[in-house]
Each structure stands twice: as structure tokens, then as C-alpha cells.
Amino acid sequence: MLNDARRIVEEATQKGIHLRLLGAIAIRLNSSNHADLFLRLNRLNAENKFTDIDFAAYGKERGQVRRLLQGMGFAVNQQSLMMHGNSRMIFENAQKGYSIDVFFDGLRFSHDVEFGRDPQEERLSLHPLTLPPADLALEKLQIHEINEKDLKDLVLLFAANSIGNNEGESVINGKHIASILSNDWEFWYEAKLNLEKLQKFLANYVDEKRVDPEGGTTIRTRIEELTRLIDEESKSKDWQKRSKAGPQKKWWRDVEERSR
């Protein structure tokens, strides 16, 4: 699946289509220098494999993406078209034994993560294979009732990427994350809760020797640095207005449960 994921992105790039990996496979490839940590965390499912390949794409290129994947032997799931409209397509290949999930312009789950809509200016042009590390982090931090697999993905992501104020190779753009959250109290609150959970699970992984002490210190420091950037970012009027109701008012959107 890792090889297939790379090949699909390469084929798309050759055809001028902006298709980038997200989700667990994207984080696995982003953290390829930490394959030993991936194994120690026991990230895969009971069958020792990933469940599907997730992609981000622009809605303007929806037709091109569909033709590309169909040409590579994947059939679009018709029910997904009825359920999700223009926001998402699911493709299947019985011989491959896995599905492909393509999200257009953004993720719409517990909270929204936007990729943008302009192929020339937005997020999908920043990295050649996956979404930028900041977007991969936001994808996980938006999850209400985050599960342990997602927390393991975040451990890998923070192990493989430092925190910075700009986009770059092996850098989580903390300034971008802080800016997004400063305009959305509900997403901000969810992310803060998940970062706190991440610190607790990280401490457990160090105790269990899944993460070595030095690596644990590095990851913890990076989580703290991102938290500091989020705290220091000036908050918008909408953020401040919503903050008055706090968590007494529901802060997440209910979504269908899918394997992650």
C-alpha cells in the first residue's frame, strides 16, 4: 500500500493533478526515518496492515482525479457519491483489497481542515507527496474522542518534525496551526484537549519503553512548543465571543465512524 500510495501521487503529478496523501499512510511516509518507532508503537491493525489510502485533492480537479484512479483500476463507489456529494469520493479495487478515500478542498469531520481551492496558491502545492505536516497534525487534532491509533500517529509526526514558524521539510508550521485555531474556539478547545491526551500517552509509551527517553523528551518539547505558539496567538473576535459559552455548549460536530 505504501508503494501504491507513492505511485498514485507520482502518476497524478505527471498529469498535472494536485493529489496529496493524508491520514495514517501520509504520516508513516513523512516519518520514514522513524520506522523503528512505528513498529514499537504497534500502529497497524490486527491484520498488520493499513485499512485504506486517503488523499487530498482540489474540487476543481475532481474529474481528473476520478479518471486517473479509474484508469488505475479503481471503481468509484456510487453510494459515496450520494452520501458525500462533491466533498468526497471513495474508490474500490477488489483485487487490491483496500479502498481509496479522496477528500476535496478540505476535511469535514469533528472540525474543518481546509486545503484551499486554488491549485496555484493553496496547501497542496507545499509538499510533493503528502499534505504539509501542519495539516497532518490538524487532521488528527480535530478528532473528537480521539483514539489511540491517532495519538500514535501524532507521536510519530512530532518525532519526525520540528516546530517552526514557516513551511519546510520536516517542519510542522506551528504558526499556521495557531492561526487556524485562533479563529475557531471550538477547534482550539478540541486541539488543546488532544494535545493534553497526547502528553499523557507519550509518558506511558516512555514508561513502556516503546519510546526511548531521549526521543520522548524531544517529542514532549515539541508538543510544548506548539502549545506555546497556540496560546500566544492573538484570538479573533469570533473566538472570543464563542469562548464565553465555553464547553457547556457542544463544541464538535458528530460524524460517521470510519476506520482511521
N, C-alpha and C positions, 0 to 999 in steps of 0.2 A: 504493500500500500504506500509506503514511503517513496519507493521508486515511481509508482504510478502517479503519485501526487506531484512529484518534480516534473515528470514527463508532460503532464497535462498543462502545468504552468508554462513550460517551455514551448509547447505547441501553441498555446494561446498567445504568448509573446511574439512568436514568429508571424502570427496572423494579425498582430497589432491590437489584440484584445487584452484589456486590463483585468486579469484574473489572478487573485492572490489567496493563499491559504490562510485559514484562521482555525481556531479550535485546538484540540489536543495534538494533532499532527503538526500544525504550524509551530507550536511550542516545542515539540520534540525536535523538529528540524532546526529551529532557532537555537536550541540548546545542545546541538550535536556534539559539542566538546565536553558535555557532561553526561554522556551515555551511561557511565558507571553509576551516577546518581539516579538516573532514570530507572535503572534496574534495581537499585537498592530500595527505591520508593515503591517498587512493585505497582507501577502506574496502570498497567494493562488490565483488561477484564479477565474473567475466569478462564476464558479460552486463549488467553495470552495474545490478544490482538486488539487493534482499534476497531471500532464499530462502523465508522464511515469517514469520508473525507469532506471537509467543509471548505467552501470557497466564498470569497467576497468578490462582487462584480458591480459594475455600473448598470443602472437600468437602461441607459441609452444603448448599451451593447447586449441587451437581453437576447435578441435574435441571433447574434453572432455566437454567444455562449451556447445557446441551445443547439445550433448547427454543429459547433465544434464537438460537443460531447456526444451528440447523436452519431457523428461521423467516427467517433472513437468507440462505438458500440454500446453506449448508454441510452436507454429509453426514458423519456420523461414520464414521471408518474402523474397520470391525469388527475387523480384526486388532489394532489398537491396544488395543481393549478386552480381547482375550485376552492380549496381551503385558503390559499395564501395570495391569490391574485397575482399582482405584479411584483410582490415583495420577495418571493422565494420560489425556487423550483427544486424538486427532488428527482434525481435520475437513478436508474437501477440497471444492473447488469447481472443476470443470474449466474453466469459463468464466473464472474469475479467474486460473487458472494458478498458484496458490500454495496452501499448506496453512496451517492454524491449529493450534497446539500449546497445549493448556491443561494446566497443572500444578496439582494440588490440594494445598493445605496446605504444600507445600514442594517443593524440588528434591532429587532423589536421584541424584547423579552421582558424581564422584570423592569428594565430601563432601556433607554435607547442609546446605541453607539453608532454614530454617523460616520460613513466613509466619504460622503460627498457625492455629487452628481456630475461633476465636470472632469472628464478623463484627463484633461491637460493640467489641472490645478490641484486636485484633491488627494486624498490619503493613499490611494492605490498605486501611485507612482513613486512613493518614497522608498520602497524596498523591492527588490526584484523577485522574491519568492513568496514571502508572507506579508500579512499586514505588519505595519510597524510595531515594535514591542510595546509601545504605549497603548495601542489599540488592542493588542492581545491581552494586556493587563486589564483594560476597561471591560473587555468581553467577559472576563472572569469576575471582576469586582461588581458587576451589575447583577449578579445572580442572587436572588432571594432564596434563602435556605440552601446555601452553597454546600456541595457535598465534598467528600474527602478527595475524590479524583481531581476536582477543580482546584483544591488547595495544593495538591501535589504539583499540578501544572504551574501554579504561581510560585512554588518553591523553585522549580526548575527555571522559570523565567527570571526570577531575581538572582539565581545563581549565575545565569549566563549573561546578564545585562546590568551595567551600572546605571545610576540615576543621573540624568543631566537636564539641562535647560533647552536642548535642541535635539533635532533628529540626528541619528548617526548609527553606524554599525555597532551592534552590541550595546546600545544605549536605550533605556526607557526615558522618553521625553517627559519628565515629571512636570514640567511647566505646562505642557499640553493637557495632561490629566487634571492638574489643579485648575486650569482654566475651564475645562468642561464642567467639573464638579462645582465650581464657584457660581455657576448659573442655574444649578439644579439641586436644591436642598435634598430632595428625596434620593437622588442618585448619590449625592455626597454622603448621606447618612448610611446608605447601604454599603458603600465602599469603606467607610470608616469601620463599620461592624465587621466586614470581611477581612480587613487588614488586622484587626484585633484577633480574630479567629486564626488568621494565618500565623501570627506570632506564637500563639498557644500551640498550634500543631507543629510548628517548626521546633519549638522547645522539646516536644515529645519525640520528634524524629531524631534530634541530637541525643536525647537520653537513650533511645533505642539503637543508637549507632547507625541509623540509616543515613544521617548527615554527620560528617566529621565536624569536630568543634570549630576548626578554623573556617570551614565553609559556612557553618551555622552563624558564626559571628559576622561574616561578610553579608549574608542574606539578611540577618536581623538589622544590620546597619543600613542597608539599602531600603528596607521597609520603613525604618525610622526616618530616613532622608525624604522619601516620598511623602510620608505623613506630614513632615515639617513643611514641605512645599505646599501641600493641600491646605494646611492650617494657615499659612501666611498669605495665601492668595486672597485679594480683596473680593468680597462677595457682592453679587448683584442685588438690585432691589427686589427682584423676584425671589431670590434665595432668602433674603432677609424676611420677606413677607411670609413665605411658606414656613420658615423656621419657627414662627410664633406658635403654630399649632403643634409642632414637634411630632414625635412618634405616636401621640394619641390619635392622630389621623393616619389612615393607611398610607404607606409611602411606596408601595410597589404595585406592579401590575401582575395579575395572575396569568400564567401562561401554561400551555400544554406541557406535559412532562415528556422529555425526549432523552435518549442516552447521550451523554456528553463524553 
